[in-house]
């Protein structure tokens, strides 16, 4: 007990008396007096929640800057660990805000504002420091409004982009509304004053109208013996401006400038009051919203309806319970609590759920699940948020390094990086970054990534995106090398064959490739042989010794005289090895010397050459009726990264598809395994299924029919 009595406590009055002489004569960068700012922030906090820790921290916010040396020990000794933590975190957030405030237009985008909000929250260990920061910004805007000093517009723009959405996200609407109104006053003064003038010009009429409406509604509820609080509701200028912009309306077209709020005790009474109002006033049916049955994403609940008086003037009616009203006015901030030594401070289960909801919201979870967990891990974020020297926020995964940072900013910057500074200090490239740090990338005019960055044991890249970018760079380099090497080899081969005048585009089509570059790369990878090149550019001329009729009278024919082809043992027909035709490929027959009819695919490059030189030996053929029971030879090329068990996994695919392997040849090309399989299949469709299954095998880069 003695230890508890000697422990320092947060005393706002003591905090004010101690900092008053320290702050005397000092001003913030805006020009506002330090003490006046502290008083203003403390007053805003008191209007939301009487929290001694927060109010004391509001007075002590500038002590680290004024005292500098041993300020943390001084605050902790006088006011306790909690207050000291709030002051230190607020200082970090203020420093972050100053570093992030940039003239760079990119920093003002909605994406950057969202990233900055995430970064700000990720730095907070005690969530209440967010309320301190919002109160500080509101006090700054109030001071600009009263002092008329220059520079308010930039603070207003930053507030609308960053702090007002943050207050809305957290449900601190009492601060949000004033932040928005003041910011609009500074950023769009003409539009702000025009709306304010419209409100002022109709103020007396509206006041008289509101008093009459409130009086009538009170009488109606009294007749039905319903106790309720009925009052006129002030409309915020920013919300009026926003609705006018969103719906392209004039001021006189708005329905909710005149509004009445009705507060009752139970949800049942809300709907009962709604029924009474609808029975007593003409209703605009299109202007009805039930936010009790379906709350807004930020937790707001109320019934909204629009009715008209006898003169046809619209009036918005809001109906809610007392709990809903407190939540709408103060938001989650009214229910913040921090457990200490298991003390629940008498909070209800509903309040517990609001705290859990807030924690999940701060963790940026898009949906709140059924029963939230009440652990401290709910606010942990799996990202870190760092700044560029220009103030841009960069979102990275946990464990990210300067290499990840560089590639996240720009791929080319990652390729050219040579070093990095974190908060102005040179660091190794595998240093883990932390939220709030400023990272400067040192890059050369030219350069390339290091293969070490792909080694997971060295810890240079925590992001899959970074590894993919590095891998793509090396793949592109390899492809460029293969293209150059293949083109050189192809030119030499064509020169050796005496075919330098051949059109390379035609050669690519004959070989079954889409472009000359594809042919060059395939030739460099030895996927195309020199023999195939020679065949494509200079096919041998068959000897005209046997007339087609000599063979045809021995072959099986259909009624139209076409040769029927059935499997590998078909009478006097052979399947060409250059193209391996398989049903239902379109096929054509070539009458060979002594070997019967050679069956080619119709798109075989050799057939094209035959059609030009020996078209009289080409005959019409078709697949026989026994296709389903026959088997056909085919050759498959599988390119894969070498690993243990690779051949076993590929063999299992052939077994599963019931295709017999009759031959195999494997060779290593630049570290990859090129495996040629001779198999027997039943149809081309079956081969497509086999190739698709092979591509799913781990390590397989490609699988195609040769």
PLY file of the C-alpha trace (Angstrom):
ply
format ascii 1.0
element vertex 706
property float x
property float y
property float z
element edge 705
property int vertex1
property int vertex2
end_header
0.00 0.00 0.00
2.90 2.33 0.78
4.28 1.79 -2.72
0.93 2.70 -4.26
0.72 5.87 -2.15
4.21 6.99 -3.20
3.55 6.35 -6.90
3.20 9.67 -8.84
-0.28 10.50 -10.15
-1.52 12.62 -13.03
-2.58 15.97 -11.60
-3.64 18.41 -14.37
-3.57 21.41 -12.01
-0.01 20.56 -10.92
1.02 20.05 -14.55
-0.30 23.50 -15.50
1.40 25.24 -12.61
4.73 23.57 -13.41
4.75 24.36 -17.14
3.43 27.93 -16.85
6.86 29.45 -16.09
8.53 27.15 -18.66
6.20 28.18 -21.50
6.10 31.88 -20.68
7.01 33.96 -23.74
7.34 30.94 -26.02
5.31 30.41 -29.17
4.65 27.58 -31.61
5.73 27.78 -35.26
2.21 29.00 -36.12
2.65 31.99 -33.80
0.30 30.75 -31.07
1.49 31.06 -27.45
2.50 27.71 -25.95
0.49 28.16 -22.78
-2.61 29.24 -24.66
-2.35 26.18 -26.88
-1.98 23.86 -23.88
-5.02 25.43 -22.19
-7.05 25.04 -25.37
-6.13 21.37 -25.86
-6.89 20.60 -22.21
-10.28 22.27 -22.55
-11.16 20.23 -25.64
-10.15 16.99 -23.86
-12.30 17.90 -20.85
-15.34 18.44 -23.08
-15.01 14.88 -24.34
-13.69 12.96 -21.38
-12.44 13.84 -17.92
-9.20 11.86 -18.13
-6.43 13.19 -15.81
-3.71 11.43 -17.80
-4.78 13.04 -21.07
-5.28 16.51 -19.57
-1.90 16.41 -17.81
-0.25 15.27 -21.07
-1.97 18.15 -22.87
-0.15 20.61 -20.59
3.19 18.78 -20.77
3.23 18.31 -24.56
6.10 20.74 -25.20
8.27 19.95 -22.14
10.68 17.67 -24.13
11.30 20.54 -26.57
11.75 23.20 -23.89
13.83 21.21 -21.38
15.38 18.67 -23.80
17.82 17.10 -21.32
16.31 14.51 -18.92
12.76 15.71 -19.71
11.44 12.14 -19.87
12.76 11.32 -16.37
11.34 14.59 -15.03
7.84 13.91 -16.41
7.81 10.29 -15.25
8.99 11.17 -11.76
6.36 13.89 -11.36
3.36 12.42 -13.20
3.98 8.73 -13.80
4.88 6.36 -16.63
1.52 6.64 -18.43
1.62 10.42 -18.80
5.26 10.31 -19.88
4.38 7.72 -22.55
1.59 9.92 -23.89
3.88 12.96 -24.08
6.68 11.04 -25.82
4.31 9.47 -28.37
2.68 12.83 -29.08
6.14 14.25 -29.73
6.86 11.45 -32.21
3.58 12.06 -34.02
4.22 15.82 -34.18
7.66 15.14 -35.62
6.14 12.75 -38.15
3.53 15.33 -39.14
6.21 17.96 -39.75
8.34 15.59 -41.83
5.36 14.36 -43.85
4.11 17.90 -44.61
5.54 18.48 -48.07
5.02 20.75 -51.05
5.09 17.61 -53.19
1.63 17.20 -54.73
1.96 13.44 -54.43
1.87 13.70 -50.66
-1.59 15.28 -50.85
-3.31 12.42 -52.67
-6.00 10.42 -50.91
-3.79 7.32 -51.07
-0.97 9.15 -49.32
-3.34 10.55 -46.69
-4.61 7.04 -45.98
-1.06 5.72 -45.74
-0.15 8.56 -43.37
-3.16 7.77 -41.16
-2.08 4.13 -41.01
1.46 5.19 -40.17
0.31 7.56 -37.44
-1.82 4.88 -35.78
0.86 2.24 -36.13
3.16 4.41 -34.01
0.64 4.66 -31.15
1.07 2.28 -28.24
-1.50 4.18 -26.18
-4.47 4.87 -28.42
-5.47 7.97 -26.45
-2.58 9.88 -27.97
-4.66 10.08 -31.17
-7.25 12.10 -29.27
-4.48 14.40 -28.03
-3.28 15.00 -31.57
-6.79 15.69 -32.88
-7.46 18.10 -29.99
-4.16 19.87 -30.71
-5.05 20.29 -34.37
-8.53 21.62 -33.47
-6.98 24.17 -31.10
-4.60 25.28 -33.88
-7.52 25.87 -36.26
-9.45 27.75 -33.56
-6.42 30.00 -33.03
-6.16 30.71 -36.77
-9.87 31.57 -36.80
-9.51 34.07 -33.96
-6.11 35.55 -34.87
-6.66 35.80 -38.66
-2.96 34.90 -39.14
-1.67 33.70 -42.51
-0.96 30.03 -43.23
-4.36 28.68 -42.18
-5.17 27.30 -45.66
-2.37 24.72 -45.64
-3.42 23.51 -42.19
-7.01 23.31 -43.40
-6.09 21.22 -46.44
-4.01 18.85 -44.32
-6.83 18.57 -41.78
-9.44 17.65 -44.41
-7.07 15.10 -45.97
-5.73 13.51 -42.78
-7.19 14.48 -39.40
-10.92 14.89 -40.11
-11.14 11.45 -41.82
-9.16 10.01 -38.89
-11.64 11.50 -36.40
-14.49 10.09 -38.49
-12.83 6.66 -38.68
-12.52 6.59 -34.90
-16.01 7.95 -34.34
-14.92 11.17 -32.56
-17.58 13.24 -34.31
-17.66 16.16 -31.89
-14.11 17.00 -32.99
-14.64 15.89 -36.60
-17.45 18.36 -37.29
-15.55 21.38 -35.98
-12.36 20.33 -37.79
-14.30 20.18 -41.04
-16.14 23.49 -40.59
-12.97 25.42 -39.73
-10.99 23.76 -42.52
-13.67 24.65 -45.08
-13.59 28.24 -43.79
-9.83 28.43 -44.54
-9.70 26.43 -47.80
-12.92 27.65 -49.49
-13.74 30.95 -47.76
-16.18 32.19 -50.42
-18.32 29.03 -50.38
-18.14 28.84 -46.58
-19.32 32.43 -46.09
-22.04 32.05 -48.73
-23.56 29.09 -46.85
-23.11 30.90 -43.53
-24.89 33.95 -44.98
-27.78 31.79 -46.21
-28.10 30.32 -42.73
-27.94 33.73 -41.07
-30.48 35.35 -43.45
-33.10 32.74 -42.64
-32.10 32.37 -38.99
-35.09 34.20 -37.46
-37.60 32.50 -39.73
-35.96 29.14 -39.15
-35.82 29.71 -35.38
-39.54 30.52 -35.27
-40.32 27.52 -37.45
-38.14 25.22 -35.30
-39.76 26.39 -32.07
-43.21 25.67 -33.48
-42.19 22.23 -34.74
-40.52 21.29 -31.45
-43.57 22.47 -29.49
-45.99 20.44 -31.64
-43.89 17.26 -31.45
-43.63 17.58 -27.67
-47.41 17.88 -27.42
-47.91 14.82 -29.63
-45.52 12.69 -27.57
-47.07 13.93 -24.33
-50.51 12.84 -25.58
-49.07 9.33 -26.13
-47.34 9.43 -22.72
-43.84 9.12 -24.17
-41.06 10.87 -22.29
-38.58 12.34 -24.77
-36.09 15.13 -25.23
-36.97 17.21 -28.29
-34.67 19.91 -29.62
-33.64 21.72 -32.78
-30.40 20.44 -34.31
-27.72 22.77 -35.66
-26.50 21.85 -39.13
-22.76 21.91 -39.78
-21.65 24.08 -42.66
-19.21 21.49 -44.04
-21.92 18.80 -44.18
-24.21 21.24 -46.01
-21.44 22.08 -48.50
-20.59 18.39 -48.96
-24.22 17.47 -49.70
-24.56 20.38 -52.14
-21.42 19.18 -53.96
-22.36 15.51 -53.93
-25.98 15.92 -55.07
-25.49 19.11 -57.14
-28.13 20.97 -55.10
-28.73 24.59 -54.28
-29.06 25.68 -50.67
-32.84 26.07 -50.98
-33.13 22.47 -52.24
-31.78 20.93 -49.02
-34.27 19.13 -46.79
-32.24 18.89 -43.60
-31.29 22.50 -42.91
-34.32 22.52 -40.62
-33.98 19.54 -38.29
-35.43 18.23 -35.03
-33.81 15.60 -32.84
-35.91 13.33 -30.60
-34.17 11.33 -27.86
-36.03 8.49 -26.09
-35.08 5.66 -23.76
-35.63 2.46 -25.78
-35.43 1.24 -29.35
-39.10 0.30 -29.24
-39.95 3.92 -28.45
-37.90 5.06 -31.45
-40.20 3.20 -33.84
-43.29 4.24 -31.87
-42.27 7.90 -32.19
-41.60 7.39 -35.90
-45.14 6.08 -36.34
-46.61 9.06 -34.47
-44.61 11.55 -36.57
-45.66 9.88 -39.84
-49.32 9.93 -38.79
-49.18 13.62 -37.85
-47.13 15.16 -40.71
-47.03 14.72 -44.51
-44.06 12.44 -45.25
-41.46 12.62 -48.01
-41.23 8.85 -48.47
-37.97 8.89 -50.40
-36.15 10.56 -47.51
-36.26 7.75 -44.94
-33.25 5.88 -43.49
-33.23 3.24 -40.75
-29.72 3.33 -39.29
-30.88 1.40 -36.21
-31.63 -1.80 -38.10
-28.64 -1.19 -40.37
-26.03 1.04 -38.66
-23.48 3.01 -40.65
-20.00 1.44 -40.94
-18.69 3.75 -38.18
-21.37 2.53 -35.74
-23.80 5.47 -36.03
-27.44 4.57 -35.25
-30.60 6.67 -35.64
-33.88 6.88 -37.55
-33.99 9.64 -40.20
-37.15 10.83 -41.90
-38.27 14.04 -43.64
-41.76 15.52 -43.21
-43.34 18.81 -44.22
-45.44 21.39 -42.40
-48.72 22.88 -43.67
-46.81 25.29 -45.89
-44.88 22.40 -47.48
-41.56 23.31 -45.88
-39.39 20.20 -45.25
-38.03 19.31 -41.83
-35.73 16.42 -41.01
-36.56 14.32 -37.93
-33.87 12.25 -36.17
-35.02 9.70 -33.58
-32.55 7.82 -31.36
-32.00 6.48 -27.84
-29.87 8.21 -25.24
-27.05 5.70 -25.76
-27.16 6.25 -29.51
-27.06 10.01 -28.99
-24.01 9.86 -26.72
-22.27 7.63 -29.22
-23.16 9.98 -32.10
-21.95 13.06 -30.21
-18.78 11.74 -28.61
-18.14 8.52 -30.50
-15.87 5.79 -29.27
-13.76 8.34 -27.43
-16.39 8.51 -24.70
-15.90 4.84 -23.95
-12.13 4.42 -24.09
-10.70 2.48 -21.21
-7.46 0.75 -20.40
-7.40 -2.26 -18.10
-5.04 -2.03 -15.18
-4.55 -4.96 -12.82
-7.77 -6.54 -14.11
-9.97 -3.63 -13.02
-12.91 -3.26 -15.39
-14.07 0.05 -13.88
-17.64 -1.16 -14.03
-17.88 -1.10 -17.82
-20.84 -2.86 -19.39
-20.48 -5.59 -21.99
-21.71 -3.15 -24.65
-18.92 -0.73 -23.77
-16.43 -3.60 -23.79
-17.50 -4.42 -27.33
-17.06 -0.79 -28.39
-13.50 -0.82 -27.07
-12.81 -4.06 -28.92
-14.39 -2.59 -32.05
-12.11 0.44 -31.77
-9.05 -1.75 -31.40
-9.98 -3.76 -34.47
-10.69 -0.53 -36.34
-7.24 0.78 -35.49
-5.80 -2.47 -36.83
-7.58 -1.55 -40.11
-9.71 -4.68 -40.27
-12.52 -4.14 -42.75
-15.11 -6.21 -40.90
-15.83 -6.66 -37.20
-16.50 -10.31 -36.45
-19.06 -11.72 -34.06
-17.25 -11.70 -30.72
-14.13 -9.54 -30.74
-11.15 -10.59 -28.71
-10.09 -8.31 -25.87
-6.36 -8.82 -26.15
-3.59 -6.33 -26.70
-2.71 -7.90 -30.04
-5.84 -6.46 -31.66
-3.99 -3.21 -32.45
-0.88 -4.83 -33.94
-0.22 -4.03 -37.58
1.64 -6.36 -39.93
3.10 -3.41 -41.85
5.69 -0.72 -41.27
5.34 2.82 -42.61
8.41 4.82 -43.61
8.96 8.22 -45.20
10.90 9.31 -48.25
13.00 12.49 -47.83
10.18 14.34 -49.67
7.59 13.26 -47.09
5.89 10.46 -49.05
4.66 7.56 -46.89
5.70 4.10 -48.09
3.81 1.06 -46.76
5.92 -2.10 -46.38
5.54 -5.56 -44.83
7.00 -6.31 -41.41
10.72 -7.04 -41.63
11.16 -4.87 -44.73
14.62 -3.59 -45.63
15.92 -0.60 -47.62
15.92 -2.87 -50.69
12.18 -3.44 -50.26
11.73 0.32 -49.73
13.56 1.18 -52.97
11.55 -1.26 -55.08
8.29 -0.05 -53.51
9.11 3.55 -54.47
10.11 2.63 -58.05
11.39 -0.52 -59.73
14.19 1.35 -61.52
15.32 2.89 -58.24
15.61 -0.60 -56.78
17.71 -1.79 -59.72
20.12 1.15 -59.36
20.40 1.36 -55.56
23.88 1.22 -54.05
23.23 2.16 -50.43
20.70 3.60 -47.99
20.43 6.07 -45.13
17.91 5.66 -42.32
17.26 8.90 -40.42
20.44 10.28 -42.00
22.72 7.37 -41.03
24.20 4.85 -43.50
22.93 1.32 -42.79
23.44 -2.17 -44.30
20.93 -3.04 -47.00
19.48 -5.90 -44.94
18.61 -3.63 -41.98
15.01 -4.02 -40.77
13.02 -0.79 -41.04
10.61 0.54 -38.40
7.55 2.76 -38.60
8.31 6.48 -38.65
11.84 6.23 -40.07
12.94 8.35 -43.02
14.75 6.33 -45.66
16.99 7.83 -48.33
18.10 5.57 -51.19
21.53 6.17 -52.71
21.48 5.10 -56.38
23.81 5.28 -59.35
22.93 6.46 -62.84
23.16 2.87 -64.01
23.38 -0.41 -62.22
21.84 -3.77 -61.61
20.49 -5.76 -58.66
22.54 -8.36 -56.83
21.76 -12.07 -56.91
22.36 -12.03 -53.14
19.04 -10.21 -52.79
17.28 -13.44 -53.81
18.98 -15.46 -51.06
16.46 -15.74 -48.17
19.24 -16.56 -45.70
20.87 -13.15 -46.25
17.65 -11.24 -45.47
17.84 -8.53 -48.13
14.24 -8.82 -49.35
11.23 -9.46 -47.11
8.68 -8.60 -49.81
7.61 -11.09 -52.47
7.18 -8.10 -54.78
10.86 -7.20 -54.37
12.01 -10.75 -55.10
9.80 -10.91 -58.19
11.20 -7.62 -59.51
14.79 -8.81 -59.01
14.01 -12.19 -60.58
12.32 -10.51 -63.55
15.42 -8.36 -64.12
17.71 -11.39 -64.27
15.23 -13.29 -66.46
15.12 -10.33 -68.85
18.92 -10.23 -68.93
19.05 -13.97 -69.62
16.47 -13.63 -72.38
18.46 -10.78 -73.95
21.61 -12.90 -73.85
19.81 -15.89 -75.35
18.32 -13.67 -78.06
21.73 -12.28 -79.01
23.40 -15.70 -78.91
20.58 -17.39 -80.82
20.52 -14.72 -83.52
24.27 -15.08 -83.99
24.02 -18.88 -84.21
21.07 -18.70 -86.61
22.90 -16.29 -88.93
25.93 -18.61 -88.99
23.76 -21.68 -89.67
21.91 -19.96 -92.52
25.25 -18.81 -93.97
26.55 -22.40 -93.78
23.46 -23.62 -95.61
23.74 -20.86 -98.19
20.29 -19.53 -97.28
21.09 -16.01 -96.07
18.35 -14.58 -98.29
15.57 -16.50 -96.58
12.92 -14.41 -94.85
13.26 -14.98 -91.13
9.55 -14.29 -90.53
8.64 -17.12 -92.93
11.18 -19.38 -91.25
9.62 -18.67 -87.85
6.16 -19.59 -89.15
7.48 -22.82 -90.72
8.99 -23.80 -87.40
5.77 -23.02 -85.56
6.90 -19.86 -83.70
5.20 -16.48 -83.50
8.26 -14.31 -84.04
11.90 -14.34 -85.12
12.94 -13.52 -81.55
11.17 -16.67 -80.32
13.08 -18.74 -82.88
16.40 -17.20 -81.84
15.77 -17.86 -78.13
14.62 -21.42 -78.83
17.69 -22.06 -81.01
19.97 -20.74 -78.25
18.22 -23.01 -75.74
18.72 -25.90 -78.21
14.99 -26.44 -78.42
15.46 -26.24 -82.21
18.16 -28.33 -83.84
20.33 -27.40 -86.82
18.68 -30.26 -88.71
15.26 -28.69 -88.17
16.60 -25.40 -89.54
18.02 -27.16 -92.58
14.75 -29.02 -93.16
12.72 -25.83 -92.89
14.81 -23.85 -95.38
15.87 -26.66 -97.76
13.70 -29.79 -97.57
14.93 -32.81 -99.55
13.16 -33.62 -102.79
11.52 -37.07 -102.75
12.38 -39.38 -105.69
9.50 -39.99 -108.11
9.80 -43.75 -108.51
6.51 -45.14 -107.25
3.12 -43.98 -108.44
0.48 -43.35 -105.77
-1.78 -46.07 -107.17
0.79 -48.77 -106.34
0.23 -48.13 -102.65
-3.37 -47.08 -102.61
-4.80 -50.35 -103.83
-3.37 -52.07 -100.74
-4.49 -49.49 -98.18
-7.80 -49.31 -96.34
-10.13 -46.77 -97.96
-13.46 -45.17 -97.13
-16.36 -44.71 -99.59
-14.85 -41.44 -100.86
-11.55 -43.14 -101.62
-9.68 -41.55 -98.69
-7.05 -43.65 -96.88
-8.15 -44.52 -93.35
-5.55 -44.07 -90.62
-5.91 -46.08 -87.39
-3.15 -46.04 -84.80
0.50 -47.07 -85.09
-0.18 -50.37 -86.84
-2.36 -49.06 -89.65
-1.98 -50.93 -92.94
0.60 -49.27 -95.20
0.48 -45.97 -93.32
3.05 -44.44 -91.00
2.75 -41.41 -88.73
5.42 -38.83 -89.55
7.98 -38.28 -86.81
8.49 -34.63 -87.70
5.05 -33.56 -86.49
3.49 -36.58 -84.69
-0.14 -36.22 -85.82
-2.81 -37.20 -83.30
-6.61 -37.31 -83.66
-8.42 -35.03 -84.23
-5.55 -33.13 -85.95
-6.19 -32.22 -89.56
-3.96 -34.56 -91.56
-2.66 -35.12 -95.08
-0.91 -38.15 -96.66
2.35 -38.22 -98.60
3.15 -41.22 -100.78
6.75 -42.14 -99.95
9.19 -44.48 -101.63
8.75 -48.00 -100.28
7.31 -46.93 -96.88
3.69 -46.47 -97.79
1.71 -43.35 -96.96
3.39 -40.95 -94.47
0.76 -39.12 -92.41
1.56 -35.48 -91.56
-0.31 -32.75 -89.75
-1.82 -30.36 -92.28
0.19 -27.48 -90.75
3.51 -29.36 -90.80
6.30 -27.20 -92.35
7.44 -30.18 -94.43
3.97 -30.54 -95.95
4.08 -26.90 -97.06
7.31 -27.57 -98.93
5.87 -30.77 -100.44
2.81 -28.88 -101.62
5.08 -26.51 -103.56
7.31 -29.19 -105.14
5.54 -32.60 -105.10
1.88 -31.80 -104.75
0.95 -34.83 -106.88
2.15 -37.15 -104.10
-0.17 -35.56 -101.49
-3.40 -37.51 -100.99
-6.51 -36.96 -98.88
-6.66 -39.09 -95.73
-8.85 -39.25 -92.62
-8.83 -40.88 -89.20
-10.43 -44.34 -89.10
-13.47 -45.38 -87.04
-11.33 -47.27 -84.49
-9.71 -44.08 -83.26
-10.95 -44.56 -79.68
-9.08 -47.87 -79.25
-5.86 -46.87 -80.99
-2.75 -45.23 -79.61
-0.51 -42.67 -81.28
3.09 -41.63 -80.63
3.75 -38.10 -79.41
6.76 -36.23 -78.10
6.59 -33.85 -75.15
9.23 -31.38 -74.00
9.24 -30.52 -70.29
11.53 -27.70 -69.08
11.94 -27.61 -65.31
14.19 -26.48 -62.50
16.15 -29.44 -61.20
15.12 -30.82 -57.81
14.84 -34.08 -55.92
11.79 -36.15 -56.91
11.08 -34.16 -60.11
11.15 -37.18 -62.44
8.96 -39.17 -60.02
6.30 -36.43 -59.97
6.30 -36.14 -63.77
6.03 -39.93 -64.17
3.04 -39.96 -61.84
1.27 -37.52 -64.19
1.74 -39.88 -67.12
0.52 -42.82 -65.03
-2.52 -40.89 -63.83
-3.44 -39.96 -67.42
-2.85 -43.62 -68.50
-0.25 -42.70 -71.10
2.65 -45.07 -71.75
6.19 -43.61 -71.85
8.21 -45.31 -74.62
11.34 -43.20 -74.45
13.01 -40.35 -72.61
15.99 -38.10 -73.13
17.22 -35.51 -70.61
19.79 -32.76 -70.93
20.83 -29.84 -68.75
20.68 -26.39 -70.37
21.86 -23.41 -68.27
20.91 -25.12 -65.05
17.42 -26.20 -66.21
16.41 -29.75 -67.10
15.11 -30.26 -70.67
13.29 -33.61 -70.72
11.96 -35.12 -73.95
9.37 -37.85 -73.45
8.11 -40.17 -76.21
4.62 -41.27 -75.16
1.61 -43.08 -76.63
-1.68 -41.22 -76.40
-5.29 -41.72 -77.53
-6.16 -38.18 -78.69
-5.01 -34.58 -78.84
-7.50 -33.68 -76.10
-5.88 -36.21 -73.80
-2.48 -34.70 -74.58
-3.78 -31.22 -73.66
-4.90 -32.52 -70.27
-1.51 -34.14 -69.73
0.36 -30.92 -70.60
-1.86 -28.91 -68.25
-1.18 -31.38 -65.43
2.58 -31.28 -66.12
2.59 -27.47 -65.85
1.13 -27.78 -62.33
4.08 -29.90 -61.13
6.34 -27.95 -58.76
9.44 -26.64 -60.57
8.09 -27.14 -64.10
8.62 -24.01 -66.19
6.93 -25.18 -69.39
5.47 -28.29 -71.01
4.61 -28.44 -74.70
4.09 -30.79 -77.58
7.13 -31.00 -79.85
0 1
1 2
2 3
3 4
4 5
5 6
6 7
7 8
8 9
9 10
10 11
11 12
12 13
13 14
14 15
15 16
16 17
17 18
18 19
19 20
20 21
21 22
22 23
23 24
24 25
25 26
26 27
27 28
28 29
29 30
30 31
31 32
32 33
33 34
34 35
35 36
36 37
37 38
38 39
39 40
40 41
41 42
42 43
43 44
44 45
45 46
46 47
47 48
48 49
49 50
50 51
51 52
52 53
53 54
54 55
55 56
56 57
57 58
58 59
59 60
60 61
61 62
62 63
63 64
64 65
65 66
66 67
67 68
68 69
69 70
70 71
71 72
72 73
73 74
74 75
75 76
76 77
77 78
78 79
79 80
80 81
81 82
82 83
83 84
84 85
85 86
86 87
87 88
88 89
89 90
90 91
91 92
92 93
93 94
94 95
95 96
96 97
97 98
98 99
99 100
100 101
101 102
102 103
103 104
104 105
105 106
106 107
107 108
108 109
109 110
110 111
111 112
112 113
113 114
114 115
115 116
116 117
117 118
118 119
119 120
120 121
121 122
122 123
123 124
124 125
125 126
126 127
127 128
128 129
129 130
130 131
131 132
132 133
133 134
134 135
135 136
136 137
137 138
138 139
139 140
140 141
141 142
142 143
143 144
144 145
145 146
146 147
147 148
148 149
149 150
150 151
151 152
152 153
153 154
154 155
155 156
156 157
157 158
158 159
159 160
160 161
161 162
162 163
163 164
164 165
165 166
166 167
167 168
168 169
169 170
170 171
171 172
172 173
173 174
174 175
175 176
176 177
177 178
178 179
179 180
180 181
181 182
182 183
183 184
184 185
185 186
186 187
187 188
188 189
189 190
190 191
191 192
192 193
193 194
194 195
195 196
196 197
197 198
198 199
199 200
200 201
201 202
202 203
203 204
204 205
205 206
206 207
207 208
208 209
209 210
210 211
211 212
212 213
213 214
214 215
215 216
216 217
217 218
218 219
219 220
220 221
221 222
222 223
223 224
224 225
225 226
226 227
227 228
228 229
229 230
230 231
231 232
232 233
233 234
234 235
235 236
236 237
237 238
238 239
239 240
240 241
241 242
242 243
243 244
244 245
245 246
246 247
247 248
248 249
249 250
250 251
251 252
252 253
253 254
254 255
255 256
256 257
257 258
258 259
259 260
260 261
261 262
262 263
263 264
264 265
265 266
266 267
267 268
268 269
269 270
270 271
271 272
272 273
273 274
274 275
275 276
276 277
277 278
278 279
279 280
280 281
281 282
282 283
283 284
284 285
285 286
286 287
287 288
288 289
289 290
290 291
291 292
292 293
293 294
294 295
295 296
296 297
297 298
298 299
299 300
300 301
301 302
302 303
303 304
304 305
305 306
306 307
307 308
308 309
309 310
310 311
311 312
312 313
313 314
314 315
315 316
316 317
317 318
318 319
319 320
320 321
321 322
322 323
323 324
324 325
325 326
326 327
327 328
328 329
329 330
330 331
331 332
332 333
333 334
334 335
335 336
336 337
337 338
338 339
339 340
340 341
341 342
342 343
343 344
344 345
345 346
346 347
347 348
348 349
349 350
350 351
351 352
352 353
353 354
354 355
355 356
356 357
357 358
358 359
359 360
360 361
361 362
362 363
363 364
364 365
365 366
366 367
367 368
368 369
369 370
370 371
371 372
372 373
373 374
374 375
375 376
376 377
377 378
378 379
379 380
380 381
381 382
382 383
383 384
384 385
385 386
386 387
387 388
388 389
389 390
390 391
391 392
392 393
393 394
394 395
395 396
396 397
397 398
398 399
399 400
400 401
401 402
402 403
403 404
404 405
405 406
406 407
407 408
408 409
409 410
410 411
411 412
412 413
413 414
414 415
415 416
416 417
417 418
418 419
419 420
420 421
421 422
422 423
423 424
424 425
425 426
426 427
427 428
428 429
429 430
430 431
431 432
432 433
433 434
434 435
435 436
436 437
437 438
438 439
439 440
440 441
441 442
442 443
443 444
444 445
445 446
446 447
447 448
448 449
449 450
450 451
451 452
452 453
453 454
454 455
455 456
456 457
457 458
458 459
459 460
460 461
461 462
462 463
463 464
464 465
465 466
466 467
467 468
468 469
469 470
470 471
471 472
472 473
473 474
474 475
475 476
476 477
477 478
478 479
479 480
480 481
481 482
482 483
483 484
484 485
485 486
486 487
487 488
488 489
489 490
490 491
491 492
492 493
493 494
494 495
495 496
496 497
497 498
498 499
499 500
500 501
501 502
502 503
503 504
504 505
505 506
506 507
507 508
508 509
509 510
510 511
511 512
512 513
513 514
514 515
515 516
516 517
517 518
518 519
519 520
520 521
521 522
522 523
523 524
524 525
525 526
526 527
527 528
528 529
529 530
530 531
531 532
532 533
533 534
534 535
535 536
536 537
537 538
538 539
539 540
540 541
541 542
542 543
543 544
544 545
545 546
546 547
547 548
548 549
549 550
550 551
551 552
552 553
553 554
554 555
555 556
556 557
557 558
558 559
559 560
560 561
561 562
562 563
563 564
564 565
565 566
566 567
567 568
568 569
569 570
570 571
571 572
572 573
573 574
574 575
575 576
576 577
577 578
578 579
579 580
580 581
581 582
582 583
583 584
584 585
585 586
586 587
587 588
588 589
589 590
590 591
591 592
592 593
593 594
594 595
595 596
596 597
597 598
598 599
599 600
600 601
601 602
602 603
603 604
604 605
605 606
606 607
607 608
608 609
609 610
610 611
611 612
612 613
613 614
614 615
615 616
616 617
617 618
618 619
619 620
620 621
621 622
622 623
623 624
624 625
625 626
626 627
627 628
628 629
629 630
630 631
631 632
632 633
633 634
634 635
635 636
636 637
637 638
638 639
639 640
640 641
641 642
642 643
643 644
644 645
645 646
646 647
647 648
648 649
649 650
650 651
651 652
652 653
653 654
654 655
655 656
656 657
657 658
658 659
659 660
660 661
661 662
662 663
663 664
664 665
665 666
666 667
667 668
668 669
669 670
670 671
671 672
672 673
673 674
674 675
675 676
676 677
677 678
678 679
679 680
680 681
681 682
682 683
683 684
684 685
685 686
686 687
687 688
688 689
689 690
690 691
691 692
692 693
693 694
694 695
695 696
696 697
697 698
698 699
699 700
700 701
701 702
702 703
703 704
704 705
